Amino acid sequence: MLLSAFRETAVSIPLRPHRHSDNDGELRTYIGYRVQHNHARGPFKGGLRFHPSVNLGEIRALAQLMTWKTALVDIPFGGAKGGIAVDTTQLSAHALEILTKRFVQKMAPVLGMHQDIPAPDIGTNPQVMAWMLEEYSKSHGYTPGIVTGKPLELGGSAGRLEATGHGVVAYLAGKAAQDIHLPVKDASVVIQGFGNVGFHTAQHLVTMGAKITALSDARGGVRCETGIDIAQAQRHVADSGWLEGLPGTESLSNAELLELPCDILIPAAVEGTINCDNSEAIQARLVVEAANIPVTHLADTTLRERGITVVPDLLANVGGVLVSYYEWVQNLQEFPWEYDTVIQRLERRLGRVYTQVRDLAQQRGVDLRTAAYEVAIGRVNRAIDLRGF
Ligand code: NAD
């Protein structure tokens, strides 16, 4: 029962993405997915990804991971994931808005604030969530709780945008580093992916005294042994679209970046970037999975055998869905919380979850991933038994 999804929906969305008048522009058909894995503990919850490589297999795996994440952090949600196979860099903002709204029109029967609540992921952001909210509200009345990760002006939560990177990866990286006696101050950190999660992670680790020695995006990486200025990198990306050519850095490929000597390696981009081809060459002491499923199963075994500690995705990046839950609660209450309240609750809960997983791992003599799965699967099974699913 837990191996297969509760429901899988695929929709086709015809669009003329480069249309300038009524008749021109090539007609393209985009395929969108929503996989709802399990809802024993509450409504389905999970991100929406816009990326050319999106496919049903990937969305299935990510939906299942969401079931374990929401259970691990003990919030009343199940797990889902969705996406559209699309290269958003080739679309105008207007075409992206139409594509998003048509996706919602077709998926509306399986969505709902007590049924399934999407959120941002790769290639989507608060603006995309605002378009989703608008389209859903047209036929259901104003429903801010239909999505999380919205702009603040439409019922978004303070702290949501930076929740995954800022509060969590950095916070959990700090705790895990402490456990292996690695001071974060002056630690060298390499981050793959400089989007929402990668940027906020980098920014927060710098405030903790770490030095970001290499960063990358889909085009490639940049490196500076004395430490990259994150604000300058962000400005450079805002101006040029990519990290490439960042002054004061030398360029390298994503493959080279992952094999650099460093204290902490943070994959914050896509799946499977640490795999059989490079797991023997990883030179970090700690790997923190900011991305979902960035380390393949066999590579995980290799890293463990080589004595490299891995903080698994379902623990490391769970702050995003935790603050999404806080956002949903604020929408239900129609009462926004202060930024400090959100961050304090986030840190308190994550601290408890990390300690529970670490203590279980030590008791059982297993790694953090196995212990995290044991807690999460136990909670889902108990809900299934109680409800007589
Ligand atoms: P994003 O779209 O904001 O950024 C993605 C970054 O990765 C960009 O810099 C992009 O150029 C880069 N990238 C894309 N393909 C790449 C490749 N093949 N090689 C190297 N870099 C590549 O996405 P995000 O929201 O930062 O998400 C990053 C990861 O974190 C994903 O795995 C996502 O599922 C996971 N995650 C995100 C959240 C969230 O709150 N946004 C929460 C939990 C987990």
Residues whose N, C-alpha, C, O or C-beta is under 5 A from the ligand:
A	BS01	NAD	P120 D121 I122 G123 T164 G193 F194 G195 N196 V197 G198 S216 D217 A218 N254 A268 A269 V270 A290 A291 N292 N317 G320
